[in-house]
Amino acid sequence: MTFTEIRDSLFARGRFGIRPGLETVRGILQRLGHPERQFPVVHLAGTNGKGSTAAFLTSILREGGYRTGLFTSPHLISFTERFQINGREISEETVVSLAKEVLAVAPAEATFFELVTSLALLYFAREKVELALLEVGMGGRLDATNAVSGILSIITPVSLDHCRYLGDTVREIAGEKAGIISGCGPVVCSSQDDEALAVITARSAECAVPLHRAGHEFRGEWRGDLLDYHGLNCSLLGLMPGISGDYQADNAASALAAAELLAERGFPALPSALARGIQTATWPGRMELFPGPPRLLLDGAHNPAGVAALLTSLERVKRKRLILVTGLMADKDREGVLTPLLARADEVLTVTVDLPLATPAEELATYCRAHGARATAAGAVSRGIALATERAGYDDLILVTGSLYLVGEARGLLLHRPSRPFQG
């Protein structure tokens, strides 16, 4: 089978939907010879900031000289983005080889995410990584990645998202996210609201593991354009994070705190490696600026908390007008995502992301116009980008946001790379 055939075969497993639980993935891993037991794992859960935090920590470990695996989701352009070692994506040939092995031992009802999680763990074992970072797909407690217990757990900010599966309150969702905490290692907790923090604190106490909280045991603070980190055992001043956005202070600080704790578990890194790791980190689709002209900013904010963080960072970006290109998935909080954005936008172009569950552009435009915005239904993402580019002046800013899938499709167009989005 070719890479395209294998990839599409895995995507076809999306028809089984989301089925939380660990029994199936544990069975697959057992039949593969337990690849997950061949390296230690850092586990990341949360609503926002997982990818950026993982990118910072992976970069630190790479600068420290460690062979580090990273498993994330979703991908923006290419399926191979999900599996990386020291910043390099898996090859298509390796995907084909490993996927055949996984599919050969997986039951017919195994879901897409159970299969790709198993593939990632097999890949990291074969490539003899020294440590792997696993980003939770959704939730935590029953997510396929939780078949592995981490030597360290990181929980990034928790807010309302995926409520259909995780619960209607922050407390319920935090309970699912905190399910990654086990008795195997400490917890790094990014800034949280009181409800989420109470749940995470209780879970840490139940598992008898130490909890290290942003704003308490460690913190990151902006000093102009530079970041100062005051940590568990060290301070680093004047850092220049490689990933843009005011909200990256918390993500970078959480990664640095995690690196300090990993030093106590056999992965020491010099302060110079910590600093270089923060400064050389990259993560596409988060405050990612294409300089133009006209300038075009991509950000994957897709829930109210993510949009609030984006708008705070946007205050630093000078522009004459803001042209918003937006598209949402049907299961997202339309009011919570769009209303704050509409208050800042001078013009809105709505688009339909190339996925079955995307909200139609005309429906979004109607909503925007009803809320006082000057909105046009552009249709396809390519048309939205083209119209925005035509209408933008030299000093204007085009903001593309509302969905990671939208950002992936737009990024593929800007880089002239074919994208194949997949919701899973």
C-alpha positions in Angstrom: 0.0 0.0 0.0 1.1 3.6 -0.7 1.3 6.3 1.9 -1.9 7.9 0.6 -3.7 4.5 0.8 -2.5 3.9 4.3 -3.4 7.4 5.5 -6.9 7.2 4.0 -7.4 3.8 5.5 -6.6 5.3 8.9 -8.8 8.3 8.2 -11.6 5.9 7.4 -11.6 4.7 10.9 -13.0 8.1 11.8 -16.4 6.6 11.0 -16.2 4.8 14.4 -16.2 8.3 16.0 -14.8 9.0 19.4 -15.1 6.1 21.8 -13.4 7.0 25.1 -11.7 4.0 26.9 -8.4 2.3 27.2 -9.1 -1.4 26.7 -8.7 -1.4 22.9 -5.4 0.5 22.8 -4.0 -1.5 25.6 -4.8 -4.7 23.7 -3.1 -3.3 20.6 0.0 -2.4 22.5 0.2 -5.8 24.2 0.1 -7.5 20.8 2.8 -5.2 19.5 5.1 -6.3 22.4 4.5 -3.2 24.7 6.5 -0.6 22.9 5.3 2.0 25.4 7.5 0.3 28.1 10.7 1.1 26.3 11.0 4.8 27.2 9.6 7.2 29.8 6.8 9.6 28.9 5.7 13.1 29.7 1.9 13.5 29.4 0.2 16.8 28.5 -3.5 17.6 28.8 -5.5 20.8 28.9 -7.8 22.8 26.7 -5.4 25.5 25.3 -1.6 25.7 25.1 -0.8 22.0 24.9 1.0 22.2 21.6 3.0 25.3 22.4 4.0 23.9 25.8 5.1 20.6 24.2 7.0 22.5 21.5 8.9 24.5 24.2 9.7 21.4 26.2 10.8 19.3 23.2 13.1 22.1 22.1 14.6 22.3 25.6 15.3 18.6 25.7 16.7 18.7 22.2 19.1 21.5 23.2 20.0 19.4 26.2 21.1 16.6 23.9 18.2 14.1 24.4 16.5 12.2 21.6 12.9 13.2 22.2 9.7 12.0 20.6 6.6 14.2 20.2 3.1 13.0 19.4 0.5 15.8 18.8 -2.9 16.3 17.2 -4.5 17.4 15.0 -2.1 18.0 12.1 -2.3 21.3 10.2 -1.2 20.2 6.7 0.3 16.8 6.7 -0.5 13.7 8.7 3.2 13.1 9.3 3.3 16.3 11.5 1.8 14.2 14.4 4.9 12.1 14.9 8.2 13.9 15.4 11.7 13.1 16.8 13.8 16.1 17.6 11.7 18.3 15.4 11.8 16.0 12.4 8.6 14.5 11.1 8.2 10.8 10.5 8.8 9.8 6.8 5.9 8.6 4.7 7.7 5.2 4.2 7.9 4.7 7.9 4.2 5.5 8.3 3.4 2.8 5.8 5.6 0.2 7.4 4.5 0.8 11.0 0.8 1.3 10.2 0.7 -2.2 8.5 2.0 -3.7 11.8 -0.6 -1.8 13.8 -3.5 -2.6 11.5 -2.5 -6.3 11.5 -3.1 -6.6 15.3 -5.8 -4.1 15.8 -9.5 -5.1 16.0 -11.8 -3.9 13.3 -13.6 -1.5 15.6 -10.4 0.3 16.7 -10.8 4.1 16.2 -8.5 6.4 14.3 -6.9 7.9 17.4 -6.3 4.5 19.0 -4.5 3.4 15.9 -2.3 6.5 15.6 -1.5 6.5 19.3 -0.3 2.9 18.9 1.7 3.9 15.8 3.4 6.8 17.6 4.5 4.6 20.5 5.8 1.9 18.2 7.7 4.5 16.2 9.3 6.0 19.3 10.3 2.5 20.5 11.8 1.5 17.2 13.7 4.8 16.9 15.0 4.4 20.5 13.9 7.8 21.9 15.2 8.6 25.3 11.9 10.3 26.3 8.6 11.0 24.6 6.0 13.7 25.0 2.4 12.6 24.4 -0.3 15.2 23.9 -3.8 14.1 24.9 -6.2 14.0 22.0 -9.3 15.0 24.0 -10.0 14.8 27.7 -7.4 12.7 29.5 -8.8 10.1 31.8 -10.1 7.8 29.0 -7.9 9.2 26.1 -5.9 6.6 24.3 -2.7 8.2 25.3 -3.5 7.5 29.0 -2.7 3.8 28.3 0.8 5.0 29.3 1.6 6.5 32.7 3.9 9.5 32.6 6.9 10.2 34.8 5.6 13.8 34.7 2.2 15.3 33.9 1.5 18.8 32.6 -1.9 20.3 32.6 -2.3 23.5 30.6 -5.2 25.9 31.0 -8.6 24.2 31.2 -11.7 25.8 29.8 -15.0 24.9 28.2 -14.5 22.8 25.0 -15.7 19.4 23.7 -18.5 19.7 26.2 -20.5 17.0 24.4 -17.9 14.5 25.6 -16.2 16.0 28.6 -19.0 17.8 30.5 -20.7 21.2 30.7 -18.7 22.8 33.5 -15.0 23.6 34.0 -15.1 21.4 37.1 -16.2 18.4 35.0 -13.8 19.0 32.2 -10.9 19.5 34.7 -11.8 16.1 36.2 -11.3 14.5 32.8 -8.0 16.3 32.2 -6.7 15.5 35.6 -7.2 11.8 34.8 -3.7 11.8 33.4 -2.3 12.3 36.9 -1.0 9.0 38.3 1.3 8.0 41.2 4.2 7.9 38.8 5.4 11.5 38.9 4.9 15.1 39.7 2.4 17.5 38.1 3.1 20.9 36.4 0.0 23.0 36.4 -0.4 26.1 34.2 -2.5 29.0 35.3 -6.1 27.8 36.0 -9.4 29.3 37.2 -10.3 28.3 40.8 -12.6 25.5 39.9 -10.1 23.7 37.7 -7.3 24.2 40.1 -9.3 22.7 43.0 -9.9 19.6 40.9 -6.3 19.2 39.9 -5.1 19.8 43.4 -7.5 17.2 44.8 -6.4 14.6 42.1 -2.7 15.3 42.9 -3.3 14.8 46.6 -5.2 11.6 45.9 -2.3 10.2 43.9 0.2 11.5 46.5 2.3 13.4 43.9 3.7 16.9 44.2 1.9 19.7 42.4 3.8 22.7 41.0 1.5 25.6 40.1 2.1 28.6 37.7 2.0 31.8 39.7 3.0 29.9 42.9 6.0 27.6 42.7 7.0 29.1 39.3 6.1 32.0 37.1 6.9 33.7 33.8 6.7 37.5 33.5 7.1 39.8 30.5 9.6 42.6 30.8 8.9 44.5 27.6 9.5 42.0 24.9 11.7 39.8 27.1 10.5 37.0 29.4 11.8 36.4 32.9 11.4 33.0 34.4 11.4 32.4 38.2 11.4 28.7 38.8 11.6 25.9 41.2 15.4 26.0 41.5 16.6 28.6 39.1 15.8 31.9 37.4 16.4 32.8 33.8 16.1 36.4 32.7 15.8 38.1 29.4 14.4 35.1 27.4 13.1 35.6 23.8 10.5 32.9 23.1 10.6 31.6 19.6 6.8 31.3 19.6 4.9 34.6 19.6 2.0 35.7 21.7 1.6 37.2 25.2 0.0 34.0 26.3 3.2 32.1 25.6 4.7 33.4 29.0 2.7 30.8 30.8 3.4 28.0 28.3 7.1 28.7 28.3 7.2 28.8 32.1 5.4 25.5 32.4 7.8 23.9 30.0 10.8 25.3 32.0 9.3 24.0 35.3 8.8 20.6 33.6 12.4 20.6 32.5 13.6 21.4 36.0 11.6 18.4 37.3 12.9 16.2 34.6 16.5 17.0 35.7 15.7 15.3 38.9 14.6 12.2 36.9 17.7 11.7 34.9 17.4 14.4 32.2 19.5 17.3 33.4 20.0 20.3 31.1 22.3 23.3 31.6 20.7 26.7 32.0 22.1 27.6 28.6 20.1 24.7 27.1 16.9 25.9 28.8 17.3 29.4 27.4 18.2 28.1 23.9 15.2 25.7 24.0 12.8 28.5 24.7 14.3 30.8 22.0 14.5 28.2 19.2 11.1 26.6 19.8 8.6 26.8 16.9 5.0 25.9 16.6 3.0 26.7 13.4 -0.4 28.2 13.5 -0.1 30.0 16.8 0.4 33.8 16.3 2.2 32.9 13.1 2.8 36.0 11.0 3.3 35.9 7.2 4.9 39.3 6.6 3.2 40.1 3.2 2.4 42.7 2.3 -0.4 42.5 3.3 0.5 40.9 6.6 -1.5 37.8 7.5 -1.7 36.3 11.0 -2.7 32.7 11.6 -3.9 31.6 15.1 -5.7 28.4 15.9 -7.9 29.9 18.7 -11.2 28.0 18.6 -12.8 28.5 22.0 -13.6 31.6 24.1 -10.5 31.2 26.3 -8.3 30.9 23.3 -9.8 33.9 21.6 -9.4 36.0 24.8 -5.7 35.1 24.8 -5.4 35.9 21.1 -7.0 39.3 21.5 -4.6 40.2 24.3 -1.6 39.4 22.1 -3.2 41.3 19.2 -3.0 44.5 21.1 0.8 44.5 20.5 0.3 44.2 16.7 0.1 47.6 15.0 -2.3 47.9 12.1 -4.7 50.3 10.4 -7.6 47.9 9.8 -8.2 44.3 10.9 -9.7 42.0 8.3 -11.0 38.8 9.9 -11.2 35.6 7.9 -13.0 33.0 10.0 -14.6 29.6 9.8 -15.8 27.4 12.7 -16.7 23.8 13.2 -20.3 23.1 14.0 -19.6 21.9 17.5 -17.9 25.1 18.7 -19.3 28.0 20.8 -20.2 30.4 18.0 -21.1 33.3 20.3 -18.1 32.8 22.6 -15.7 32.6 19.7 -17.1 35.2 17.2 -18.5 38.0 19.4 -15.2 39.2 20.8 -13.6 38.9 17.4 -16.3 40.9 15.7 -15.8 43.8 18.2 -12.2 44.2 16.8 -12.8 43.5 13.1 -13.3 46.2 10.5 -14.4 43.7 7.9 -15.3 40.0 8.1 -15.0 37.2 5.5 -16.5 33.9 6.5 -15.4 30.6 5.0 -16.3 27.0 5.0 -13.5 24.7 6.2 -13.1 21.6 4.0 -14.5 19.1 6.5 -18.0 17.6 6.8 -18.7 19.2 10.2 -17.8 22.7 9.2 -20.3 25.5 9.6 -21.3 26.9 6.2 -19.9 30.3 5.4 -23.3 31.8 4.6 -24.6 30.8 8.0 -21.6 32.4 9.7 -22.0 35.6 7.7 -25.6 35.8 8.6 -24.7 35.5 12.3 -22.0 38.2 11.9 -24.3 40.6 10.1 -26.9 40.1 12.8 -24.3 41.2 15.3 -23.4 44.4 13.5 -20.4 43.3 11.5 -19.7 44.1 7.8 -19.5 40.4 6.7 -19.2 38.6 3.4 -19.6 34.9 2.8 -16.5 34.0 0.8 -17.2 30.3 0.5 -14.0 28.2 0.3 -11.0 29.1 2.4 -8.9 29.9 -0.7 -11.5 32.4 -1.8 -11.6 34.0 1.6 -7.8 34.4 1.6 -7.8 35.8 -1.9 -10.6 38.4 -1.1 -8.9 39.5 2.1 -5.6 40.0 0.2 -7.4 42.0 -2.5 -9.1 44.3 0.1 -6.3 44.8 2.5 -4.2 47.9 2.4 -0.4 48.0 3.1 -0.9 48.8 6.8 -3.8 46.4 7.4 -3.7 43.1 9.1 -5.5 39.9 8.0 -6.3 37.6 10.9 -7.2 34.0 10.1 -8.7 32.3 13.2 -11.6 30.3 14.6 -10.4 26.7 13.9 -7.2 24.8 13.8 -8.5 23.1 10.7 -9.1 26.5 9.1 -5.5 27.5 10.0 -4.1 24.3 8.5 -6.0 24.8 5.3 -4.9 28.4 5.0 -1.3 27.6 5.9 -1.2 25.0 3.2 -2.4 27.6 0.6 0.1 30.1 1.8 3.0 27.6 1.6 1.7 26.1 -1.7 1.4 22.7 -0.1 -1.6 20.5 -0.5 -3.3 20.0 2.9 -5.4 17.1 4.0 -7.3 18.1 7.1 -8.8 15.5 9.4 -10.9 15.9 12.5 -9.4 13.4 14.9 
